[in-house]
Amino acid sequence: MTIQILTHPATICNFLVALPEPIHASSRDYGFDFDEEEIALELLAPLPASLSTQTIPEVEADEFEKVFHYFLS
């Protein structure tokens, strides 16, 4: 039996693919119909005065404990 040693690796295909420009995926490509810039502007908008001045209601310790145990179960 004769053993051959390859000095050059075997080439399966000799073509190179070059894309003209990089591919950028957009959310609209996946079926979402919203504009990222519009959402960003809405998130940066200040809160209405009625929401920013709300206070946290006072809760008694026993009442909080009952609700907390109910939440955990």
QUISULQUI-V287846 format. One record per residue. N is the residue number from 1. RES is the residue in one letter. PHI is phi as a letter, one per 30 degrees, with the letter a starting at -180 (999 if undefined). Layout:
BEGIN
N;RES;PHI  N;RES;PHI
END
This chain:
BEGIN
1;M;999  2;T;c  3;I;c  4;Q;c  5;I;c  6;L;d  7;T;d  8;H;b  9;P;d  10;A;d  11;T;c  12;I;d  13;C;b  14;N;c  15;F;b  16;L;b  17;V;c  18;A;b  19;L;d  20;P;d  21;E;a  22;P;d  23;I;c  24;H;c  25;A;d  26;S;c  27;S;d  28;R;d  29;D;d  30;Y;c  31;G;j  32;F;d  33;D;c  34;F;c  35;D;c  36;E;d  37;E;d  38;E;d  39;I;d  40;A;d  41;L;d  42;E;d  43;L;d  44;L;d  45;A;d  46;P;d  47;L;d  48;P;d  49;A;d  50;S;d  51;L;d  52;S;d  53;T;c  54;Q;d  55;T;c  56;I;d  57;P;d  58;E;d  59;V;b  60;E;d  61;A;d  62;D;d  63;E;d  64;F;d  65;E;d  66;K;d  67;V;d  68;F;d  69;H;d  70;Y;d  71;F;d  72;L;d  73;S;d
END
